[in-house]
Amino acid sequence: MFNNPDDNELKQLLKNAKRIAVIGASPKSERASHGIARYLLQQGYEMIPVNPMYDEILGEKTYPDLKSIPGEIDIVDVFRKPEAVMPVAEEAIEAGAKALWLQQGVINQQAAEKAIGAGLTTVMDLCIYMEHLRLIRSEQV
């Protein structure tokens, strides 16, 4: 049975991360992926949008896939349908990402188990924005 990392592990993951690839980032302001990508930028993360449909989102160069991103990726934040997650998990493993974060409502047990088996810290069905507010921002107030 899958268990998310505890609060301490989540807090360390969010504090130590510098580069977050957002799979399914959107230029459409009404989309959750857009608002959360903007929030990550505002919090000082290097937010790397991943969406083959666009060249730029929120002023950041957009990549078609994880393997096109130069350098290390700390967290792969996934806004995709659950059935589309396994290829993303496999790509995150190949890219040497440190963590796979499946957003709230994105549940794929097999993909999570594969990522964990490859040594990635794995979070499933949690919102990175809400967890950052709860664990990091609450300390700063």
Long-range contacts (C-beta under 8 A, 24 or more apart in sequence): 2-109, 2-112, 2-113, 2-116, 2-122, 2-124, 4-123, 4-124, 4-125, 4-126, 5-121, 5-122, 5-123, 7-135, 9-121, 10-123, 10-126, 10-131, 10-135, 11-135, 11-136, 13-75, 13-99, 13-121, 13-123, 14-128, 14-131, 14-132, 14-135, 14-136, 15-136, 16-74, 17-45, 17-74, 17-75, 17-98, 17-99, 18-45, 18-46, 18-74, 19-45, 19-46, 19-48, 19-71, 19-72, 19-73, 19-74, 19-75, 20-45, 20-46, 20-47, 20-48, 20-73, 20-74, 20-75, 20-76, 20-77, 20-128, 21-48, 21-49, 21-50, 21-63, 21-66, 21-69, 21-73, 21-75, 21-76, 21-77, 21-97, 22-47, 22-48, 22-49, 22-50, 22-77, 22-79, 23-50, 23-51, 23-66, 23-76, 23-77, 23-78, 23-79, 23-80, 23-88, 24-50, 24-51, 24-78, 24-79, 24-80, 25-49, 25-50, 25-51, 25-54, 25-57, 25-58, 25-62, 25-79, 26-51, 26-57, 26-79, 27-54, 27-56, 27-57, 27-58, 32-79, 32-103, 33-79, 34-58, 35-129, 36-77, 36-79, 36-103, 36-127, 36-128, 36-129, 39-129, 39-132, 40-77, 40-128, 43-132, 43-136, 48-73, 65-91, 66-91, 66-92, 66-94, 66-95, 66-97, 67-91, 67-94, 67-95, 69-95, 72-96, 72-98, 73-97, 73-98, 74-98, 74-99, 75-99, 75-100, 75-101, 75-128, 76-100, 76-101, 77-101, 77-103, 77-128, 78-102, 78-103, 78-106, 79-103, 79-106, 80-106, 81-106, 82-106, 82-107, 82-108, 83-108, 85-111, 86-110, 86-111, 86-114, 89-114, 89-115, 90-114, 92-120, 93-118, 93-120, 99-123, 101-126, 101-128, 102-126, 103-127, 103-128, 104-130
